[in-house]
């Protein structure tokens, strides 16, 4: 079983954990309705993707 020979200091432990952070998801503006949406996905507001309507929305 792998057991450390010496106690790991708090600074060394915490510096290793320093990069565990969440990043905000990238959002872009829909070219049709100008609402914010996730990239490479159908716009939930207007149903357009790459200039074509792919999902019918109740309007």
N, C-alpha and C positions, 0 to 999 in steps of 0.2 A: 504494500500500500504506500502511496506517495505521501510522505509527511515532511513538512518543511523543517529544516535543521534549526533555523533561527526565526524569531518572531518578526513578522513583516511590520515595519513602522506605519503609523497612520498616514504620514505624508506620502509614502510610496503607494499604499493602498488607495488613498483618495486621488492621487494623480492618475492612477490607472482608470478610475471610475469617472474621471472628469469629462470624458467624451460621450457619456451616456445621456444624450439630450435629444428631445424631439425637435423636428424641424417642421415649420408650417408648410402645409401643402401648397403647391404652386397653383394659382388660379389665373385665368386669362379672361378677357372680355369677349363675349359672343359677338361675331361680326353682324349678325342679323338683328338681335334684340338688345344688344349692349348690356346684358346682365353678366355677372361674373359666373364662370363655370370652370370645371376641371379640364385640363387640356386632354385632347384625344378622346373626348367623350361627347355624346349627344347632349345638347343643351336641354336641361329639364324645363326651361321656361317656354321655349318656342319649338323644340323638337327638331332643330336643324343640325346637320353635321356636314361639314365641307360644302356648304352652299346648297344642300338638298334637304328637303323635309323627309326625315326617315321615321319619325314618330308623330302620330296625330295627337294634338293637344286639344283639350276642351277649351274653346275660346268663345 
